[in-house]
Amino acid sequence: MRKFLFISFIATAFILTGCSEAETPQIGPYPATEIFSDEPAAIGYIVDVLEEEQVIFVKSGVTKQEAMELDRQDIGFNMHTFYSNSTTFDGKLKKGYKVAVWKFEEEEGNVHAISEKIIVLEK
């Protein structure tokens, strides 16, 4: 009976260790590379930043020089408005920076695009 109990205990231990999530091996001193396959909502230059409201205006399809001459009143095609999701910009985003912006899926009735991730591509 004791042999059966011992064998059951060992078998249970093997089963439980086999069910644990395997960690991906890390090679070298750097963290594992993350691959993002989702397309950003917009890639373009920041035309204006409203720090108080935590809003950026991004224009796609223009050069950096053109973006520096535009302002948020120059509404037209390829002008995107993104609101922060309770994250303050703290001067990290400035007019003329090239950014890629991902947004949360818009909910029905939500007219504002909430930015999920903003990556500065060029200063």
Backbone atoms as SQL, in Angstrom:
CREATE TABLE atoms (id INTEGER PRIMARY KEY, chain TEXT, resi INTEGER, resn TEXT, atom TEXT, x REAL, y REAL, z REAL);
INSERT INTO atoms VALUES
  (1, 'A', 1, 'MET', 'N', 0.815, -1.187, 0.000),
  (2, 'A', 1, 'MET', 'CA', 0.000, 0.000, 0.000),
  (3, 'A', 1, 'MET', 'C', 0.862, 1.255, 0.000),
  (4, 'A', 2, 'ARG', 'N', 1.966, 1.203, 0.751),
  (5, 'A', 2, 'ARG', 'CA', 2.848, 2.357, 0.814),
  (6, 'A', 2, 'ARG', 'C', 3.519, 2.608, -0.537),
  (7, 'A', 3, 'LYS', 'N', 3.865, 1.531, -1.241),
  (8, 'A', 3, 'LYS', 'CA', 4.471, 1.690, -2.553),
  (9, 'A', 3, 'LYS', 'C', 3.488, 2.353, -3.515),
  (10, 'A', 4, 'PHE', 'N', 2.233, 1.956, -3.455),
  (11, 'A', 4, 'PHE', 'CA', 1.206, 2.553, -4.307),
  (12, 'A', 4, 'PHE', 'C', 1.043, 4.036, -3.998),
  (13, 'A', 5, 'LEU', 'N', 1.024, 4.427, -2.719),
  (14, 'A', 5, 'LEU', 'CA', 0.910, 5.819, -2.299),
  (15, 'A', 5, 'LEU', 'C', 2.119, 6.618, -2.782),
  (16, 'A', 6, 'PHE', 'N', 3.317, 6.023, -2.640),
  (17, 'A', 6, 'PHE', 'CA', 4.533, 6.696, -3.061),
  (18, 'A', 6, 'PHE', 'C', 4.540, 6.923, -4.577),
  (19, 'A', 7, 'ILE', 'N', 4.153, 5.913, -5.326),
  (20, 'A', 7, 'ILE', 'CA', 4.104, 6.017, -6.787),
  (21, 'A', 7, 'ILE', 'C', 3.044, 7.038, -7.207),
  (22, 'A', 8, 'SER', 'N', 1.910, 7.072, -6.533),
  (23, 'A', 8, 'SER', 'CA', 0.862, 8.054, -6.829),
  (24, 'A', 8, 'SER', 'C', 1.358, 9.472, -6.562),
  (25, 'A', 9, 'PHE', 'N', 2.085, 9.635, -5.478),
  (26, 'A', 9, 'PHE', 'CA', 2.620, 10.951, -5.132),
  (27, 'A', 9, 'PHE', 'C', 3.603, 11.432, -6.200),
  (28, 'A', 10, 'ILE', 'N', 4.504, 10.561, -6.610),
  (29, 'A', 10, 'ILE', 'CA', 5.497, 10.898, -7.633),
  (30, 'A', 10, 'ILE', 'C', 4.800, 11.212, -8.961),
  (31, 'A', 11, 'ALA', 'N', 3.807, 10.426, -9.341),
  (32, 'A', 11, 'ALA', 'CA', 3.076, 10.649, -10.593),
  (33, 'A', 11, 'ALA', 'C', 2.357, 11.993, -10.561),
  (34, 'A', 12, 'THR', 'N', 1.746, 12.324, -9.436),
  (35, 'A', 12, 'THR', 'CA', 1.058, 13.612, -9.288),
  (36, 'A', 12, 'THR', 'C', 2.053, 14.760, -9.414),
  (37, 'A', 13, 'ALA', 'N', 3.226, 14.613, -8.819),
  (38, 'A', 13, 'ALA', 'CA', 4.245, 15.654, -8.903),
  (39, 'A', 13, 'ALA', 'C', 4.682, 15.867, -10.351),
  (40, 'A', 14, 'PHE', 'N', 4.878, 14.782, -11.091),
  (41, 'A', 14, 'PHE', 'CA', 5.268, 14.901, -12.496),
  (42, 'A', 14, 'PHE', 'C', 4.172, 15.562, -13.328),
  (43, 'A', 15, 'ILE', 'N', 2.945, 15.211, -13.052),
  (44, 'A', 15, 'ILE', 'CA', 1.822, 15.799, -13.790),
  (45, 'A', 15, 'ILE', 'C', 1.739, 17.288, -13.521),
  (46, 'A', 16, 'LEU', 'N', 1.867, 17.693, -12.269),
  (47, 'A', 16, 'LEU', 'CA', 1.773, 19.113, -11.924),
  (48, 'A', 16, 'LEU', 'C', 2.929, 19.922, -12.502),
  (49, 'A', 17, 'THR', 'N', 4.119, 19.386, -12.497),
  (50, 'A', 17, 'THR', 'CA', 5.242, 20.125, -13.078),
  (51, 'A', 17, 'THR', 'C', 5.127, 20.186, -14.593),
  (52, 'A', 18, 'GLY', 'N', 4.525, 19.214, -15.201),
  (53, 'A', 18, 'GLY', 'CA', 4.324, 19.229, -16.648),
  (54, 'A', 18, 'GLY', 'C', 3.265, 20.223, -17.071),
  (55, 'A', 19, 'CYS', 'N', 2.351, 20.581, -16.195),
  (56, 'A', 19, 'CYS', 'CA', 1.265, 21.511, -16.512),
  (57, 'A', 19, 'CYS', 'C', 1.657, 22.960, -16.298),
  (58, 'A', 20, 'SER', 'N', 2.770, 23.213, -15.630),
  (59, 'A', 20, 'SER', 'CA', 3.157, 24.599, -15.384),
  (60, 'A', 20, 'SER', 'C', 3.583, 25.239, -16.691),
  (61, 'A', 21, 'GLU', 'N', 3.418, 26.561, -16.755),
  (62, 'A', 21, 'GLU', 'CA', 3.737, 27.300, -17.973),
  (63, 'A', 21, 'GLU', 'C', 5.247, 27.373, -18.142),
  (64, 'A', 22, 'ALA', 'N', 5.704, 26.986, -19.288),
  (65, 'A', 22, 'ALA', 'CA', 7.139, 26.989, -19.548),
  (66, 'A', 22, 'ALA', 'C', 7.588, 28.407, -19.864),
  (67, 'A', 23, 'GLU', 'N', 8.694, 28.814, -19.289),
  (68, 'A', 23, 'GLU', 'CA', 9.249, 30.124, -19.565),
  (69, 'A', 23, 'GLU', 'C', 10.069, 30.047, -20.840),
  (70, 'A', 24, 'THR', 'N', 10.031, 31.134, -21.605),
  (71, 'A', 24, 'THR', 'CA', 10.839, 31.170, -22.807),
  (72, 'A', 24, 'THR', 'C', 12.279, 31.445, -22.395),
  (73, 'A', 25, 'PRO', 'N', 13.188, 30.683, -22.922),
  (74, 'A', 25, 'PRO', 'CA', 14.581, 30.880, -22.523),
  (75, 'A', 25, 'PRO', 'C', 15.084, 32.234, -22.994),
  (76, 'A', 26, 'GLN', 'N', 15.808, 32.909, -22.131),
  (77, 'A', 26, 'GLN', 'CA', 16.362, 34.207, -22.462),
  (78, 'A', 26, 'GLN', 'C', 17.832, 34.023, -22.781),
  (79, 'A', 27, 'ILE', 'N', 18.221, 34.415, -23.960),
  (80, 'A', 27, 'ILE', 'CA', 19.595, 34.267, -24.386),
  (81, 'A', 27, 'ILE', 'C', 20.235, 35.646, -24.349),
  (82, 'A', 28, 'GLY', 'N', 21.268, 35.786, -23.591),
  (83, 'A', 28, 'GLY', 'CA', 21.975, 37.056, -23.499),
  (84, 'A', 28, 'GLY', 'C', 21.392, 37.951, -22.421),
  (85, 'A', 29, 'PRO', 'N', 21.982, 39.128, -22.261),
  (86, 'A', 29, 'PRO', 'CA', 21.571, 40.031, -21.181),
  (87, 'A', 29, 'PRO', 'C', 20.342, 40.881, -21.514),
  (88, 'A', 30, 'TYR', 'N', 19.818, 40.790, -22.719),
  (89, 'A', 30, 'TYR', 'CA', 18.723, 41.648, -23.141),
  (90, 'A', 30, 'TYR', 'C', 17.378, 40.947, -23.005),
  (91, 'A', 31, 'PRO', 'N', 16.313, 41.728, -22.785),
  (92, 'A', 31, 'PRO', 'CA', 14.984, 41.093, -22.701),
  (93, 'A', 31, 'PRO', 'C', 14.553, 40.552, -24.063),
  (94, 'A', 32, 'ALA', 'N', 13.602, 39.647, -24.034),
  (95, 'A', 32, 'ALA', 'CA', 13.095, 39.042, -25.266),
  (96, 'A', 32, 'ALA', 'C', 12.463, 40.113, -26.157),
  (97, 'A', 33, 'THR', 'N', 12.590, 39.958, -27.449),
  (98, 'A', 33, 'THR', 'CA', 12.024, 40.903, -28.406),
  (99, 'A', 33, 'THR', 'C', 10.525, 40.708, -28.503),
  (100, 'A', 34, 'GLU', 'N', 9.797, 41.822, -28.412),
  (101, 'A', 34, 'GLU', 'CA', 8.345, 41.765, -28.586),
  (102, 'A', 34, 'GLU', 'C', 8.034, 42.120, -30.033),
  (103, 'A', 35, 'ILE', 'N', 7.119, 41.393, -30.625),
  (104, 'A', 35, 'ILE', 'CA', 6.728, 41.652, -32.004),
  (105, 'A', 35, 'ILE', 'C', 5.286, 42.136, -32.007),
  (106, 'A', 36, 'PHE', 'N', 5.081, 43.337, -32.531),
  (107, 'A', 36, 'PHE', 'CA', 3.742, 43.910, -32.623),
  (108, 'A', 36, 'PHE', 'C', 3.261, 43.750, -34.053),
  (109, 'A', 37, 'SER', 'N', 2.178, 43.028, -34.231),
  (110, 'A', 37, 'SER', 'CA', 1.673, 42.813, -35.584),
  (111, 'A', 37, 'SER', 'C', 0.479, 43.692, -35.910),
  (112, 'A', 38, 'ASP', 'N', -0.055, 44.400, -34.917),
  (113, 'A', 38, 'ASP', 'CA', -1.187, 45.291, -35.171),
  (114, 'A', 38, 'ASP', 'C', -0.702, 46.566, -35.844),
  (115, 'A', 39, 'GLU', 'N', -1.425, 47.000, -36.856),
  (116, 'A', 39, 'GLU', 'CA', -1.100, 48.239, -37.548),
  (117, 'A', 39, 'GLU', 'C', -1.489, 49.425, -36.663),
  (118, 'A', 40, 'PRO', 'N', -0.689, 50.491, -36.644),
  (119, 'A', 40, 'PRO', 'CA', -1.076, 51.672, -35.878),
  (120, 'A', 40, 'PRO', 'C', -2.252, 52.381, -36.543),
  (121, 'A', 41, 'ALA', 'N', -2.991, 53.129, -35.752),
  (122, 'A', 41, 'ALA', 'CA', -4.117, 53.897, -36.298),
  (123, 'A', 41, 'ALA', 'C', -3.609, 55.042, -37.155),
  (124, 'A', 42, 'ALA', 'N', -2.447, 55.592, -36.796),
  (125, 'A', 42, 'ALA', 'CA', -1.884, 56.704, -37.560),
  (126, 'A', 42, 'ALA', 'C', -0.375, 56.734, -37.404),
  (127, 'A', 43, 'ILE', 'N', 0.296, 57.104, -38.493),
  (128, 'A', 43, 'ILE', 'CA', 1.720, 57.415, -38.476),
  (129, 'A', 43, 'ILE', 'C', 1.840, 58.779, -39.123),
  (130, 'A', 44, 'GLY', 'N', 2.409, 59.714, -38.398),
  (131, 'A', 44, 'GLY', 'CA', 2.533, 61.064, -38.941),
  (132, 'A', 44, 'GLY', 'C', 3.247, 61.976, -37.966),
  (133, 'A', 45, 'TYR', 'N', 3.159, 63.264, -38.250),
  (134, 'A', 45, 'TYR', 'CA', 3.830, 64.268, -37.434),
  (135, 'A', 45, 'TYR', 'C', 2.834, 64.963, -36.518),
  (136, 'A', 46, 'ILE', 'N', 3.295, 65.269, -35.317),
  (137, 'A', 46, 'ILE', 'CA', 2.441, 65.992, -34.368),
  (138, 'A', 46, 'ILE', 'C', 2.328, 67.435, -34.830),
  (139, 'A', 47, 'VAL', 'N', 1.095, 67.905, -34.981),
  (140, 'A', 47, 'VAL', 'CA', 0.808, 69.265, -35.397),
  (141, 'A', 47, 'VAL', 'C', 0.596, 70.162, -34.184),
  (142, 'A', 48, 'ASP', 'N', 0.032, 69.593, -33.125),
  (143, 'A', 48, 'ASP', 'CA', -0.220, 70.374, -31.908),
  (144, 'A', 48, 'ASP', 'C', -0.349, 69.431, -30.725),
  (145, 'A', 49, 'VAL', 'N', 0.022, 69.921, -29.543),
  (146, 'A', 49, 'VAL', 'CA', -0.104, 69.171, -28.304),
  (147, 'A', 49, 'VAL', 'C', -0.803, 70.069, -27.294),
  (148, 'A', 50, 'LEU', 'N', -1.882, 69.594, -26.719),
  (149, 'A', 50, 'LEU', 'CA', -2.564, 70.311, -25.639),
  (150, 'A', 50, 'LEU', 'C', -2.268, 69.566, -24.340),
  (151, 'A', 51, 'GLU', 'N', -1.275, 70.051, -23.608),
  (152, 'A', 51, 'GLU', 'CA', -0.850, 69.376, -22.372),
  (153, 'A', 51, 'GLU', 'C', -1.965, 69.329, -21.337),
  (154, 'A', 52, 'GLU', 'N', -2.735, 70.419, -21.223),
  (155, 'A', 52, 'GLU', 'CA', -3.778, 70.482, -20.194),
  (156, 'A', 52, 'GLU', 'C', -4.854, 69.425, -20.405),
  (157, 'A', 53, 'GLU', 'N', -5.230, 69.225, -21.662),
  (158, 'A', 53, 'GLU', 'CA', -6.272, 68.245, -21.984),
  (159, 'A', 53, 'GLU', 'C', -5.696, 66.881, -22.341),
  (160, 'A', 54, 'GLN', 'N', -4.369, 66.781, -22.459),
  (161, 'A', 54, 'GLN', 'CA', -3.688, 65.552, -22.849),
  (162, 'A', 54, 'GLN', 'C', -4.192, 65.049, -24.198),
  (163, 'A', 55, 'VAL', 'N', -4.082, 65.935, -25.190),
  (164, 'A', 55, 'VAL', 'CA', -4.539, 65.651, -26.546),
  (165, 'A', 55, 'VAL', 'C', -3.402, 65.954, -27.516),
  (166, 'A', 56, 'ILE', 'N', -3.228, 65.083, -28.520),
  (167, 'A', 56, 'ILE', 'CA', -2.292, 65.382, -29.600),
  (168, 'A', 56, 'ILE', 'C', -3.044, 65.341, -30.924),
  (169, 'A', 57, 'PHE', 'N', -2.582, 66.179, -31.848),
  (170, 'A', 57, 'PHE', 'CA', -3.136, 66.228, -33.196),
  (171, 'A', 57, 'PHE', 'C', -2.035, 65.751, -34.139),
  (172, 'A', 58, 'VAL', 'N', -2.316, 64.694, -34.883),
  (173, 'A', 58, 'VAL', 'CA', -1.329, 64.056, -35.753),
  (174, 'A', 58, 'VAL', 'C', -1.804, 64.163, -37.192),
  (175, 'A', 59, 'LYS', 'N', -0.903, 64.615, -38.065),
  (176, 'A', 59, 'LYS', 'CA', -1.212, 64.738, -39.489),
  (177, 'A', 59, 'LYS', 'C', -0.364, 63.736, -40.257),
  (178, 'A', 60, 'SER', 'N', -1.018, 62.879, -41.041),
  (179, 'A', 60, 'SER', 'CA', -0.329, 61.892, -41.874),
  (180, 'A', 60, 'SER', 'C', -0.151, 62.440, -43.275),
  (181, 'A', 61, 'GLY', 'N', 0.874, 61.960, -43.956),
  (182, 'A', 61, 'GLY', 'CA', 1.074, 62.313, -45.360),
  (183, 'A', 61, 'GLY', 'C', 1.672, 63.685, -45.587),
  (184, 'A', 62, 'VAL', 'N', 2.351, 64.241, -44.582),
  (185, 'A', 62, 'VAL', 'CA', 3.013, 65.532, -44.742),
  (186, 'A', 62, 'VAL', 'C', 4.471, 65.398, -44.295),
  (187, 'A', 63, 'THR', 'N', 5.269, 66.373, -44.682),
  (188, 'A', 63, 'THR', 'CA', 6.654, 66.395, -44.230),
  (189, 'A', 63, 'THR', 'C', 6.724, 67.066, -42.864),
  (190, 'A', 64, 'LYS', 'N', 7.870, 66.959, -42.233),
  (191, 'A', 64, 'LYS', 'CA', 8.057, 67.584, -40.922),
  (192, 'A', 64, 'LYS', 'C', 7.906, 69.101, -41.040),
  (193, 'A', 65, 'GLN', 'N', 8.453, 69.682, -42.102),
  (194, 'A', 65, 'GLN', 'CA', 8.354, 71.132, -42.305),
  (195, 'A', 65, 'GLN', 'C', 6.896, 71.569, -42.453),
  (196, 'A', 66, 'GLU', 'N', 6.112, 70.809, -43.213),
  (197, 'A', 66, 'GLU', 'CA', 4.690, 71.144, -43.376),
  (198, 'A', 66, 'GLU', 'C', 3.955, 71.033, -42.052),
  (199, 'A', 67, 'ALA', 'N', 4.284, 70.017, -41.265),
  (200, 'A', 67, 'ALA', 'CA', 3.636, 69.835, -39.961),
  (201, 'A', 67, 'ALA', 'C', 3.962, 70.991, -39.023),
  (202, 'A', 68, 'MET', 'N', 5.181, 71.527, -39.112),
  (203, 'A', 68, 'MET', 'CA', 5.565, 72.653, -38.260),
  (204, 'A', 68, 'MET', 'C', 4.793, 73.918, -38.613),
  (205, 'A', 69, 'GLU', 'N', 4.340, 74.034, -39.864),
  (206, 'A', 69, 'GLU', 'CA', 3.605, 75.216, -40.303),
  (207, 'A', 69, 'GLU', 'C', 2.104, 75.100, -40.072),
  (208, 'A', 70, 'LEU', 'N', 1.603, 73.891, -39.829),
  (209, 'A', 70, 'LEU', 'CA', 0.174, 73.676, -39.614),
  (210, 'A', 70, 'LEU', 'C', -0.183, 73.870, -38.149),
  (211, 'A', 71, 'ASP', 'N', -1.470, 74.028, -37.893),
  (212, 'A', 71, 'ASP', 'CA', -1.970, 73.973, -36.519),
  (213, 'A', 71, 'ASP', 'C', -3.257, 73.171, -36.518),
  (214, 'A', 72, 'ARG', 'N', -3.840, 72.977, -35.347),
  (215, 'A', 72, 'ARG', 'CA', -5.002, 72.088, -35.237),
  (216, 'A', 72, 'ARG', 'C', -6.238, 72.627, -35.935),
  (217, 'A', 73, 'GLN', 'N', -6.274, 73.916, -36.284),
  (218, 'A', 73, 'GLN', 'CA', -7.416, 74.456, -37.018),
  (219, 'A', 73, 'GLN', 'C', -7.381, 74.054, -38.490),
  (220, 'A', 74, 'ASP', 'N', -6.233, 73.622, -38.980),
  (221, 'A', 74, 'ASP', 'CA', -6.102, 73.183, -40.371),
  (222, 'A', 74, 'ASP', 'C', -6.640, 71.767, -40.509),
  (223, 'A', 75, 'ILE', 'N', -7.928, 71.624, -40.265),
  (224, 'A', 75, 'ILE', 'CA', -8.551, 70.304, -40.308),
  (225, 'A', 75, 'ILE', 'C', -8.693, 69.878, -41.765),
  (226, 'A', 76, 'GLY', 'N', -8.386, 68.666, -42.019),
  (227, 'A', 76, 'GLY', 'CA', -8.507, 68.125, -43.362),
  (228, 'A', 76, 'GLY', 'C', -8.326, 66.630, -43.300),
  (229, 'A', 77, 'PHE', 'N', -8.128, 66.054, -44.453),
  (230, 'A', 77, 'PHE', 'CA', -7.891, 64.619, -44.496),
  (231, 'A', 77, 'PHE', 'C', -6.588, 64.288, -43.786),
  (232, 'A', 78, 'ASN', 'N', -6.536, 63.111, -43.224),
  (233, 'A', 78, 'ASN', 'CA', -5.349, 62.599, -42.542),
  (234, 'A', 78, 'ASN', 'C', -4.974, 63.370, -41.287),
  (235, 'A', 79, 'MET', 'N', -5.923, 64.109, -40.691),
  (236, 'A', 79, 'MET', 'CA', -5.678, 64.760, -39.402),
  (237, 'A', 79, 'MET', 'C', -6.363, 63.906, -38.347),
  (238, 'A', 80, 'HIS', 'N', -5.606, 63.456, -37.357),
  (239, 'A', 80, 'HIS', 'CA', -6.127, 62.582, -36.317),
  (240, 'A', 80, 'HIS', 'C', -5.986, 63.260, -34.972),
  (241, 'A', 81, 'THR', 'N', -6.985, 63.081, -34.125),
  (242, 'A', 81, 'THR', 'CA', -6.954, 63.605, -32.768),
  (243, 'A', 81, 'THR', 'C', -6.958, 62.425, -31.811),
  (244, 'A', 82, 'PHE', 'N', -5.969, 62.395, -30.913),
  (245, 'A', 82, 'PHE', 'CA', -5.857, 61.304, -29.955),
  (246, 'A', 82, 'PHE', 'C', -5.824, 61.859, -28.540),
  (247, 'A', 83, 'TYR', 'N', -6.626, 61.278, -27.683),
  (248, 'A', 83, 'TYR', 'CA', -6.677, 61.643, -26.275),
  (249, 'A', 83, 'TYR', 'C', -5.887, 60.630, -25.471),
  (250, 'A', 84, 'SER', 'N', -5.264, 61.116, -24.412),
  (251, 'A', 84, 'SER', 'CA', -4.516, 60.222, -23.532),
  (252, 'A', 84, 'SER', 'C', -5.484, 59.436, -22.669),
  (253, 'A', 85, 'ASN', 'N', -5.079, 58.240, -22.305),
  (254, 'A', 85, 'ASN', 'CA', -5.865, 57.401, -21.414),
  (255, 'A', 85, 'ASN', 'C', -5.333, 57.564, -19.991),
  (256, 'A', 86, 'SER', 'N', -5.501, 58.769, -19.431),
  (257, 'A', 86, 'SER', 'CA', -5.073, 59.120, -18.068),
  (258, 'A', 86, 'SER', 'C', -3.562, 59.090, -17.888),
  (259, 'A', 87, 'THR', 'N', -2.798, 59.184, -18.974),
  (260, 'A', 87, 'THR', 'CA', -1.346, 59.262, -18.889),
  (261, 'A', 87, 'THR', 'C', -0.941, 60.664, -19.303),
  (262, 'A', 88, 'THR', 'N', -0.165, 61.336, -18.467),
  (263, 'A', 88, 'THR', 'CA', 0.249, 62.700, -18.803),
  (264, 'A', 88, 'THR', 'C', 1.445, 62.667, -19.743),
  (265, 'A', 89, 'PHE', 'N', 1.478, 63.607, -20.672),
  (266, 'A', 89, 'PHE', 'CA', 2.557, 63.666, -21.655),
  (267, 'A', 89, 'PHE', 'C', 3.828, 64.248, -21.035),
  (268, 'A', 90, 'ASP', 'N', 3.685, 65.145, -20.092),
  (269, 'A', 90, 'ASP', 'CA', 4.812, 65.751, -19.369),
  (270, 'A', 90, 'ASP', 'C', 5.911, 66.263, -20.296),
  (271, 'A', 91, 'GLY', 'N', 5.539, 66.909, -21.379),
  (272, 'A', 91, 'GLY', 'CA', 6.518, 67.497, -22.283),
  (273, 'A', 91, 'GLY', 'C', 7.282, 66.512, -23.145),
  (274, 'A', 92, 'LYS', 'N', 6.921, 65.241, -23.105),
  (275, 'A', 92, 'LYS', 'CA', 7.634, 64.229, -23.896),
  (276, 'A', 92, 'LYS', 'C', 7.243, 64.266, -25.369),
  (277, 'A', 93, 'LEU', 'N', 6.089, 64.833, -25.675),
  (278, 'A', 93, 'LEU', 'CA', 5.624, 64.934, -27.057),
  (279, 'A', 93, 'LEU', 'C', 5.602, 66.404, -27.448),
  (280, 'A', 94, 'LYS', 'N', 6.206, 66.712, -28.599),
  (281, 'A', 94, 'LYS', 'CA', 6.288, 68.095, -29.060),
  (282, 'A', 94, 'LYS', 'C', 5.897, 68.176, -30.531),
  (283, 'A', 95, 'LYS', 'N', 5.508, 69.375, -30.926),
  (284, 'A', 95, 'LYS', 'CA', 5.156, 69.631, -32.317),
  (285, 'A', 95, 'LYS', 'C', 6.330, 69.274, -33.217),
  (286, 'A', 96, 'GLY', 'N', 6.048, 68.545, -34.301),
  (287, 'A', 96, 'GLY', 'CA', 7.081, 68.157, -35.256),
  (288, 'A', 96, 'GLY', 'C', 7.637, 66.763, -35.048),
  (289, 'A', 97, 'TYR', 'N', 7.318, 66.124, -33.908),
  (290, 'A', 97, 'TYR', 'CA', 7.772, 64.747, -33.683),
  (291, 'A', 97, 'TYR', 'C', 6.977, 63.805, -34.580),
  (292, 'A', 98, 'LYS', 'N', 7.654, 62.840, -35.160),
  (293, 'A', 98, 'LYS', 'CA', 6.967, 61.807, -35.938),
  (294, 'A', 98, 'LYS', 'C', 6.601, 60.683, -34.982),
  (295, 'A', 99, 'VAL', 'N', 5.327, 60.284, -34.991),
  (296, 'A', 99, 'VAL', 'CA', 4.838, 59.282, -34.055),
  (297, 'A', 99, 'VAL', 'C', 4.008, 58.224, -34.772),
  (298, 'A', 100, 'ALA', 'N', 3.932, 57.072, -34.134),
  (299, 'A', 100, 'ALA', 'CA', 2.993, 56.012, -34.518),
  (300, 'A', 100, 'ALA', 'C', 2.060, 55.861, -33.329),
  (301, 'A', 101, 'VAL', 'N', 0.752, 55.877, -33.593),
  (302, 'A', 101, 'VAL', 'CA', -0.232, 55.844, -32.514),
  (303, 'A', 101, 'VAL', 'C', -1.200, 54.688, -32.733),
  (304, 'A', 102, 'TRP', 'N', -1.346, 53.886, -31.695),
  (305, 'A', 102, 'TRP', 'CA', -2.355, 52.831, -31.677),
  (306, 'A', 102, 'TRP', 'C', -3.477, 53.310, -30.793),
  (307, 'A', 103, 'LYS', 'N', -4.697, 52.935, -31.128),
  (308, 'A', 103, 'LYS', 'CA', -5.831, 53.372, -30.316),
  (309, 'A', 103, 'LYS', 'C', -6.669, 52.187, -29.885),
  (310, 'A', 104, 'PHE', 'N', -7.417, 52.419, -28.805),
  (311, 'A', 104, 'PHE', 'CA', -8.363, 51.415, -28.348),
  (312, 'A', 104, 'PHE', 'C', -9.484, 51.330, -29.370),
  (313, 'A', 105, 'GLU', 'N', -10.078, 50.160, -29.468),
  (314, 'A', 105, 'GLU', 'CA', -11.226, 50.017, -30.362),
  (315, 'A', 105, 'GLU', 'C', -12.317, 50.950, -29.884),
  (316, 'A', 106, 'GLU', 'N', -12.854, 51.713, -30.814),
  (317, 'A', 106, 'GLU', 'CA', -13.865, 52.692, -30.439),
  (318, 'A', 106, 'GLU', 'C', -15.157, 51.996, -30.051),
  (319, 'A', 107, 'GLU', 'N', -15.697, 52.450, -28.944),
  (320, 'A', 107, 'GLU', 'CA', -16.987, 51.943, -28.502),
  (321, 'A', 107, 'GLU', 'C', -18.081, 52.787, -29.125),
  (322, 'A', 108, 'GLU', 'N', -19.230, 52.223, -29.233),
  (323, 'A', 108, 'GLU', 'CA', -20.346, 52.949, -29.799),
  (324, 'A', 108, 'GLU', 'C', -20.670, 54.142, -28.921),
  (325, 'A', 109, 'GLY', 'N', -20.818, 55.303, -29.533),
  (326, 'A', 109, 'GLY', 'CA', -21.113, 56.514, -28.782),
  (327, 'A', 109, 'GLY', 'C', -19.864, 57.260, -28.341),
  (328, 'A', 110, 'ASN', 'N', -18.686, 56.667, -28.502),
  (329, 'A', 110, 'ASN', 'CA', -17.444, 57.329, -28.126),
  (330, 'A', 110, 'ASN', 'C', -16.881, 58.037, -29.354),
  (331, 'A', 111, 'VAL', 'N', -16.855, 59.368, -29.323),
  (332, 'A', 111, 'VAL', 'CA', -16.398, 60.129, -30.477),
  (333, 'A', 111, 'VAL', 'C', -14.909, 60.441, -30.409),
  (334, 'A', 112, 'HIS', 'N', -14.276, 60.180, -29.266),
  (335, 'A', 112, 'HIS', 'CA', -12.862, 60.472, -29.099),
  (336, 'A', 112, 'HIS', 'C', -12.034, 59.203, -29.289),
  (337, 'A', 113, 'ALA', 'N', -10.901, 59.346, -29.969),
  (338, 'A', 113, 'ALA', 'CA', -9.978, 58.235, -30.123),
  (339, 'A', 113, 'ALA', 'C', -9.021, 58.258, -28.937),
  (340, 'A', 114, 'ILE', 'N', -9.057, 57.229, -28.128),
  (341, 'A', 114, 'ILE', 'CA', -8.188, 57.123, -26.957),
  (342, 'A', 114, 'ILE', 'C', -6.929, 56.376, -27.375),
  (343, 'A', 115, 'SER', 'N', -5.790, 56.992, -27.169),
  (344, 'A', 115, 'SER', 'CA', -4.535, 56.349, -27.574),
  (345, 'A', 115, 'SER', 'C', -4.165, 55.239, -26.606),
  (346, 'A', 116, 'GLU', 'N', -3.832, 54.103, -27.167),
  (347, 'A', 116, 'GLU', 'CA', -3.402, 52.946, -26.380),
  (348, 'A', 116, 'GLU', 'C', -1.879, 52.953, -26.238),
  (349, 'A', 117, 'LYS', 'N', -1.214, 53.333, -27.334),
  (350, 'A', 117, 'LYS', 'CA', 0.248, 53.328, -27.340),
  (351, 'A', 117, 'LYS', 'C', 0.712, 54.401, -28.309),
  (352, 'A', 118, 'ILE', 'N', 1.708, 55.188, -27.880),
  (353, 'A', 118, 'ILE', 'CA', 2.311, 56.217, -28.733),
  (354, 'A', 118, 'ILE', 'C', 3.808, 55.954, -28.747),
  (355, 'A', 119, 'ILE', 'N', 4.360, 55.798, -29.942),
  (356, 'A', 119, 'ILE', 'CA', 5.798, 55.596, -30.082),
  (357, 'A', 119, 'ILE', 'C', 6.378, 56.742, -30.898),
  (358, 'A', 120, 'VAL', 'N', 7.377, 57.415, -30.334),
  (359, 'A', 120, 'VAL', 'CA', 8.056, 58.497, -31.048),
  (360, 'A', 120, 'VAL', 'C', 9.049, 57.851, -32.000),
  (361, 'A', 121, 'LEU', 'N', 8.864, 58.103, -33.304),
  (362, 'A', 121, 'LEU', 'CA', 9.722, 57.524, -34.324),
  (363, 'A', 121, 'LEU', 'C', 10.892, 58.443, -34.674),
  (364, 'A', 122, 'GLU', 'N', 10.652, 59.755, -34.553),
  (365, 'A', 122, 'GLU', 'CA', 11.670, 60.732, -34.933),
  (366, 'A', 122, 'GLU', 'C', 11.407, 62.015, -34.187),
  (367, 'A', 123, 'LYS', 'N', 12.474, 62.609, -33.669),
  (368, 'A', 123, 'LYS', 'CA', 12.338, 63.898, -32.976),
  (369, 'A', 123, 'LYS', 'C', 12.713, 65.030, -33.885);
